[in-house]
Amino acid sequence: MKHIKSIILTLLTTLLALPAFAQDFEYEGIWYTVLSDSNTCKTRDEGNVYSGNLVIPDAVSDGSVEYRVVQIGEQGFSGSSYLASVSIPSTIEAVGKYAFTGCERLTSLIWRGDRKMPSGVLDSISNPNLLVYVDDKKYAPEGMDHNVVADSVCDRLVLTPGYPFTPVADFTAKTSSMKKEFLQTTAYDGCAGWETIVVPFDVTRVSSPEGHTLLPFSAVSDVNRQRPFWLYEADPAGEWMEAAGIKAGVPYIISMPNNPRYNPAYNIHGTVTFSNSSPQKITTETTMPYVATWATGREFRSLWLPLDKAETEDAMGLNVGIDNLTDDNGTLLAPGSAFRIGVAPKPLEAYVLRNDNAKSFRIHGLQSAVLTLPDEDGLKIAQEGSTIMLKSSVARTIEVYSADGTLLRRLELKAGNPVYVDGLPQGVCLIAGRKIMIH
């Protein structure tokens, strides 16, 4: 009997001395699982939900026992929709499958190592705007040639609208760009085809799908030779005011001319690039929500991260590409013509926050049919005082508009015969797409 008790006691002592391989424990808000090597652990597999800015230490302890963190568990952070950033230590050697699946607000990874990030870190991250912070760009994941912040410098910042972007620390981008598709038809005699845009850098060049430089109407000196687009920002005193350029962090409504009644040379259909080829500081302050408040109390806001369910209740998104929505009176809304409840805005866009019970907010009176004839079509315009002379090499109809899009005259020109126009109101008139100042 004594012999049996001795054997049992020896077995119990041995078992107690063995590590608990399946042991799970929590350390500073993160769950870990002990690996077969009793001195190492991994972040626990699925079933964890984290938020905010998370820092994984290189070593953790459970009671008096210390473990080195060497793995990120399979689905370890999946479903953490409010996880903003993860700081990863150099001790991490492997990353489990689907580790970051469903982390829709994850915008930054920080690698605290002096070697290349392990393969698999980015496999389950679907955000193309993700920033990877490293001490040296040679430590960035294999094949990643943009959005790498090395020692506070990013050689190429490349953004995609519709996906979240918020830097966890300031950095300097040597070059910055964002491509956005414009496929809607704009209105010839109303307002439609509008979109929204917000970027974290000052835009110094806008280029068409063919590579032509595009300018906002208010920055165009000769519509006949320059290719314009419409750009407006919120006007505190009213609804909108014309903008001459796109500034970092400011939300805008924007429309690219695209209508069969325009001269084809002016139509823009496809991918437009917004860029800055000079170094620029990208800051966490710039990507804080920008709120412009109108006199009515209604707000126009920038958006960097997806809205949560509660926030969407009063958020009016622009009806881009949607043709089956109606306003408060039941009238159909043309695509890109109104902000409306039920349309979810996306990151790097903007939205209107309603302050009443209205379900829609129309865009009014900002587009006009001014893109009719380029100079190479043989139209000459001369001015003497308040008299305008028009002469065309071919017979055509010319329309004269005021700056707000009101039709002032419709002129029938015969080939080679000059036509003189008097009595136009003072201010800017638009004749065949050209701005003419009448004094």
C-alpha atoms as one frame of an Amber mdcrd trajectory, in Angstrom:
protein
   0.000   0.000   0.000   2.830   2.383   0.905   4.422   1.551  -2.457   1.199
   2.419  -4.329   0.808   5.689  -2.421   4.392   6.556  -3.302   3.728   5.936
  -6.999   0.536   8.046  -6.924   2.323  10.856  -5.119   5.140  10.767  -7.677
   2.631  10.926 -10.561   0.759  13.840  -9.027   4.005  15.713  -8.446   5.031
  15.110 -12.054   1.659  16.200 -13.444   1.649  19.353 -11.369   5.103  20.176
 -12.663   4.017  19.885 -16.312   2.826  23.056 -18.115  -0.883  23.459 -18.822
  -0.614  23.546 -22.622  -4.200  24.658 -23.224  -3.996  27.310 -20.558  -5.658
  30.628 -21.461  -5.034  33.793 -19.508  -5.567  37.533 -19.798  -2.794  40.108
 -19.628  -3.487  43.843 -19.809  -6.733  43.370 -21.729  -5.526  40.776 -24.280
  -6.112  37.009 -24.067  -3.280  34.530 -24.657  -2.867  30.763 -24.965   0.210
  28.931 -23.708   1.971  26.915 -26.437   3.543  23.475 -26.074   6.806  25.196
 -25.273   5.964  26.409 -21.800   8.000  29.584 -22.270   5.961  30.865 -25.247
   2.377  31.840 -26.000   0.168  33.262 -28.730  -2.734  35.658 -28.745  -5.786
  33.493 -28.228  -7.703  32.125 -31.212 -11.228  33.237 -32.188 -13.761  34.608
 -29.764 -12.040  37.857 -28.796 -13.312  41.373 -29.450 -10.988  44.351 -29.090
 -11.222  48.074 -29.832  -9.060  51.181 -30.015  -5.272  51.151 -30.302  -3.928
  47.777 -29.202  -0.327  47.073 -28.182   0.832  43.447 -28.126   3.822  43.186
 -25.751   6.789  40.940 -26.548   6.418  39.196 -23.181   3.493  38.612 -20.819
   2.998  36.894 -17.490   0.398  34.715 -15.856   0.997  34.949 -12.183   4.683
  34.331 -11.623   5.247  32.659 -14.993   6.497  34.756 -17.930   5.860  33.891
 -21.586   7.297  35.226 -24.832   4.584  36.162 -27.374   5.498  34.441 -30.661
   2.226  34.067 -32.604  -1.032  35.838 -33.425  -3.809  33.292 -33.110  -6.129
  32.167 -35.886  -9.082  34.589 -36.082  -7.523  36.155 -33.004  -8.853  39.648
 -33.715 -11.609  38.801 -36.200 -14.837  40.711 -35.771 -13.185  43.524 -33.806
 -14.956  46.178 -35.834 -13.732  49.030 -33.612 -10.085  48.022 -33.604  -8.142
  51.050 -34.919  -4.486  49.967 -34.798  -2.295  47.086 -33.641   1.303  47.406
 -32.494   3.148  44.114 -33.132   6.422  43.113 -31.423   9.441  41.618 -33.208
   8.934  38.374 -31.281   5.960  37.487 -33.505   7.007  34.720 -35.893   3.665
  33.577 -37.325   0.173  34.936 -37.913  -2.881  32.670 -37.950  -5.456  32.592
 -40.736  -8.182  35.245 -40.747  -6.481  37.030 -37.842  -7.967  40.427 -38.782
 -11.078  39.466 -40.734 -13.963  41.860 -40.100 -11.780  44.595 -38.572 -13.470
  47.245 -40.713 -11.933  50.222 -38.895  -8.377  48.885 -38.750  -6.220  51.563
 -40.391  -2.704  51.090 -38.981  -0.216  48.342 -38.123   2.959  49.200 -36.214
   5.843  46.738 -36.513   8.300  46.994 -33.609  11.045  44.911 -35.138  14.412
  45.061 -36.874  13.521  42.378 -39.405  10.876  41.908 -42.097   7.296  41.493
 -40.922   6.251  37.820 -41.011   4.261  36.636 -44.008   0.533  36.451 -43.479
   0.156  39.661 -41.485  -1.820  41.364 -44.291  -3.629  38.296 -45.654  -6.919
  38.928 -43.842  -6.879  42.740 -43.960  -9.148  44.063 -46.731  -8.443  47.785
 -46.284  -6.291  49.075 -49.201  -5.694  52.296 -47.228  -3.965  50.465 -44.381
  -0.794  52.189 -43.153   2.145  50.029 -42.053   4.590  51.768 -39.715   8.151
  50.371 -39.616  11.558  51.655 -38.519  12.977  50.973 -41.979  11.075  50.285
 -45.210  13.078  47.075 -45.744  11.090  45.608 -42.852   7.759  46.152 -44.639
   5.802  43.093 -45.851   7.051  41.574 -49.087   5.629  43.307 -52.166   4.208
  46.316 -50.302   5.473  49.399 -52.177   3.066  52.088 -50.915   1.439  53.245
 -47.664   4.597  52.216 -45.794   5.634  54.771 -43.166   9.325  54.308 -42.408
  10.854  56.587 -39.806   7.916  59.026 -40.230   8.240  59.188 -44.040   5.990
  57.556 -46.660   7.406  57.454 -50.196   3.990  56.854 -51.818   0.618  57.409
 -50.214  -2.043  55.771 -52.389  -5.678  55.933 -51.279  -8.893  54.295 -52.420
 -12.254  56.003 -51.718 -14.765  54.006 -49.736 -12.196  52.543 -47.321 -11.158
  53.908 -43.904  -8.076  56.042 -43.382  -6.783  57.490 -40.113  -3.058  57.649
 -39.329  -2.023  56.606 -35.831   0.917  59.046 -35.975   1.863  62.004 -38.188
   4.133  61.423 -41.175   5.378  63.106 -44.337   4.135  61.730 -47.663   6.574
  62.389 -50.502   3.785  61.864 -53.044   0.048  61.412 -52.478  -2.747  60.265
 -54.767  -6.295  58.963 -54.848  -8.213  57.603 -57.829 -11.988  58.013 -58.001
 -14.415  56.817 -60.649 -16.946  59.217 -62.155 -19.605  57.395 -64.174 -22.788
  59.414 -63.616 -24.521  61.648 -66.144 -24.542  65.301 -65.167 -27.509  67.574
 -65.742 -27.763  69.942 -68.722 -30.488  72.083 -67.222 -30.568  71.054 -63.562
 -28.419  69.379 -60.901 -27.366  65.720 -61.070 -24.244  63.621 -61.185 -22.771
  65.027 -57.963 -20.413  63.088 -55.691 -18.572  63.908 -52.469 -14.865  63.812
 -51.727 -12.446  64.367 -48.854  -8.699  63.624 -48.874  -5.960  64.071 -46.228
  -3.648  66.047 -48.541  -3.824  69.262 -50.544  -4.578  68.350 -54.160  -2.231
  70.086 -56.599  -3.329  68.218 -59.754  -6.532  66.627 -60.957  -6.145  64.534
 -64.101  -8.673  62.912 -66.442  -8.653  59.226 -67.428  -6.583  60.282 -70.470
  -4.124  62.258 -68.317  -5.394  65.790 -69.112  -5.214  68.381 -66.348  -8.644
  69.315 -64.949  -9.485  72.500 -63.035 -12.437  73.663 -60.916 -14.548  76.214
 -62.776 -13.485  79.005 -60.424  -9.807  78.314 -61.248 -10.328  78.276 -65.033
  -9.124  81.317 -66.965 -10.097  80.049 -70.424 -12.827  77.403 -70.571 -12.142
  77.127 -74.265  -8.657  75.713 -73.608  -8.946  74.247 -70.121 -11.078  71.333
 -69.002 -13.251  72.279 -66.034 -15.282  70.494 -63.382 -17.650  71.706 -60.665
 -16.415  71.924 -57.074 -18.220  73.382 -54.047 -17.719  73.464 -50.299 -20.179
  74.341 -47.554 -20.951  78.039 -47.220 -21.831  78.896 -43.593 -24.044  81.735
 -44.796 -26.013  79.580 -47.242 -25.663  76.102 -48.672 -22.668  76.006 -51.049
 -19.863  78.216 -52.329 -17.619  77.617 -55.312 -14.140  76.290 -54.470 -10.937
  76.837 -56.425  -9.115  73.777 -55.107  -9.234  70.764 -52.803  -7.673  71.260
 -49.365  -6.647  68.561 -46.922  -9.459  67.389 -44.678 -12.177  69.622 -46.158
 -15.327  67.921 -47.547 -16.602  68.918 -50.997 -19.295  68.112 -53.504 -17.834
  67.519 -56.945 -19.182  66.841 -60.433 -17.396  65.941 -63.650 -19.104  67.081
 -66.894 -20.692  64.099 -68.615 -23.672  64.736 -70.852 -24.293  63.958 -74.564
 -25.382  67.576 -75.084 -21.930  68.845 -74.102 -19.107  68.992 -76.580 -17.431
  65.548 -76.255 -14.065  67.213 -75.652 -15.282  68.305 -72.215 -16.947  65.098
 -71.055 -15.173  63.112 -68.337 -16.158  59.491 -67.790 -13.964  57.097 -65.856
 -11.143  57.231 -63.326  -9.980  60.679 -62.223  -6.737  61.034 -60.244  -6.288
  63.539 -57.405  -2.633  63.975 -56.508   0.167  65.962 -54.934   3.714  65.278
 -56.123   5.387  67.356 -53.399   6.146  66.289 -49.804   3.294  67.062 -47.430
   2.650  66.406 -43.747  -0.255  64.022 -43.125  -1.530  64.547 -39.606  -3.941
  62.925 -37.204  -5.551  66.350 -36.806  -6.353  66.574 -40.518  -8.274  63.305
 -40.358 -10.446  64.379 -37.460 -14.066  64.849 -38.612 -14.523  68.226 -40.314
 -17.898  69.796 -39.568 -19.268  72.753 -41.554 -22.481  74.149 -40.079 -24.960
  76.105 -42.185 -27.066  78.938 -40.820 -29.997  76.512 -40.708 -28.107  74.298
 -38.268 -27.735  71.472 -40.762 -24.164  70.108 -40.977 -21.884  68.952 -43.794
 -19.325  66.464 -42.468 -16.226  64.640 -43.669 -16.048  60.898 -43.092 -12.886
  58.865 -42.448 -14.319  55.760 -40.764 -17.570  53.810 -41.283 -20.502  55.137
 -39.280 -22.021  52.877 -36.666 -25.686  51.933 -36.703 -26.797  54.742 -34.385
 -24.900  57.375 -36.383 -26.575  56.389 -39.645 -30.054  57.289 -38.372 -29.564
  61.014 -39.095 -26.836  60.718 -41.745 -27.846  61.707 -45.268 -25.619  60.116
 -47.909 -25.520  61.350 -51.519 -27.548  59.147 -53.888 -24.624  58.354 -56.214
 -25.711  55.945 -58.954 -29.124  55.340 -57.361 -32.144  56.111 -59.549 -35.111
  54.743 -57.564 -35.210  57.109 -54.591 -37.743  59.891 -53.999 -37.707  63.154
 -52.086 -40.082  64.113 -49.269 -42.849  64.802 -51.816 -42.477  61.489 -53.618
 -40.661  62.950 -56.659 -37.946  60.776 -58.147 -34.409  61.933 -57.448 -31.905
  61.828 -60.290 -28.693  59.986 -59.358 -26.256  62.308 -57.647 -28.799  65.049
 -56.995 -29.677  64.806 -53.285 -28.536  63.692 -49.873 -30.996  61.205 -48.436
 -31.652  59.203 -45.300 -31.015  55.504 -45.920 -28.022  56.067 -48.203 -24.923
  55.080 -46.244 -21.928  57.406 -46.736 -18.497  55.796 -47.057 -15.045  56.818
 -45.826 -13.229  59.515 -47.837 -16.656  60.901 -48.713 -18.916  63.405 -46.965
 -22.503  63.501 -45.788 -25.177  65.841 -44.452 -26.363  65.485 -40.871 -30.021
  66.398 -40.757 -31.487  68.500 -37.956 -35.173  68.009 -38.756 -37.506  65.293
 -39.982 -36.709  65.730 -43.675 -35.607  62.552 -45.435 -33.808  64.291 -48.312
 -31.784  67.409 -49.071 -31.520  68.417 -52.737 -28.576  70.114 -54.432 -29.911
  73.123 -56.348 -28.695  75.500 -59.034 -24.972  74.725 -59.174 -24.586  73.353
 -62.704 -25.204  75.085 -66.001 -24.888  74.071 -69.657 -21.748  75.990 -70.545
 -19.671  73.354 -72.308 -20.789  73.781 -75.885 -17.958  74.663 -78.248 -14.173
  74.622 -78.048 -12.101  77.162 -79.955 -10.953  74.709 -82.611 -14.543  74.532
 -83.886 -13.976  77.943 -85.488 -15.812  80.313 -83.171 -14.267  83.737 -82.568
 -15.465  86.024 -79.781 -14.373  89.651 -79.510 -15.462  92.356 -77.095 -15.565
  96.139 -77.268 -17.039  97.699 -74.177 -20.348  95.983 -73.510 -20.728  94.828
 -77.128 -19.846  91.226 -77.972 -18.996  90.112 -81.519 -19.341  86.453 -82.509
 -18.163  84.993 -85.786 -18.289  81.314 -86.730 -16.797  79.338 -89.593 -19.909
  77.134 -89.659 -23.633  77.721 -89.096 -24.605  77.061 -85.516 -26.753  78.043
 -82.549 -25.017  79.820 -79.683 -26.575  80.166 -76.238 -25.630  82.909 -73.791
 -26.016  82.203 -70.060 -25.647  84.205 -66.893 -23.217  82.916 -64.257 -26.046
  81.162 -62.409 -27.109  79.252 -65.517 -30.028  81.423 -66.677 -30.433  81.457
 -70.468 -30.101  85.061 -71.669 -29.956  84.773 -75.481 -30.120  82.151 -78.206
 -28.239  83.291 -81.318 -28.321  81.796 -84.817 -24.946  82.272 -86.530 -24.345
  81.858 -90.249 -20.948  80.810 -91.575 -18.621  83.805 -91.822 -21.204  86.441
 -90.797 -20.452  88.350 -87.570 -23.218  88.826 -85.011 -23.122  91.696 -82.507
 -24.756  91.353 -79.089 -25.660  94.291 -76.837 -27.730  94.742 -73.710 -26.361
  91.855 -71.697 -26.520  92.353 -67.904 -23.412  93.403 -66.033 -21.275  90.633
 -64.568 -20.017  87.329 -65.930 -21.754  85.815 -68.962 -21.054  82.368 -70.352
 -20.884  82.200 -74.154 -20.022  78.853 -75.713 -18.265  77.825 -72.522 -16.216
  81.009 -72.189 -16.481  83.501 -69.365 -17.067  87.047 -70.616 -17.136  90.004
 -68.221 -19.753  92.626 -69.073 -19.079  96.031 -67.479
